[in-house]
Amino acid sequence: MTPKGIPLLEKIVQRFPQTNFLLDHFARTTLDDGPPYTAAQPLMGLSQYPNVYLKLTSRVVEQCHSGKASAATFMPLELEKFGARRMLWGSNYPAHDDTLANILRDSLGVLAGVSPADRERILTGTAQALYPTLA
């Protein structure tokens, strides 16, 4: 989905509060405006719904390096709003045109400023909680 769909998604999330919603690519939010990330405010507003999760993918990694954005300024905001327990990593492999090793390396770079516990939760723990057969 894209940010344009967030108002409709809010209605659906409110109607189905027991359903988990995983937003691939952080709903394709653009970050190039940099702090305070005004363009990302609709996404951040979804943090009020405990059943909305964000998937960190290579697209988000690229956005963290676009324009005035940086992982050092954006990731703490998302962690404050959603917490690591509602964020999970997705490789987007093989759709993303790179090797899995490079995709992981770049994702770890974006997570460099995240605590080890939160990083572990994003990389494995949240997915295992959502998909218990992975544990």
Secondary structure by P-SEA (a helix, b strand, c coil): ccccaaaaaaaaaaacccbbbbbccccccccccccccccaaaaaaacccccbbbbbcaaaaaaaacccccccccaaaaaaacccccbbbbcccccccccaaaaaaaaaaaaccccaaaaaaaacaaaaaaccccc
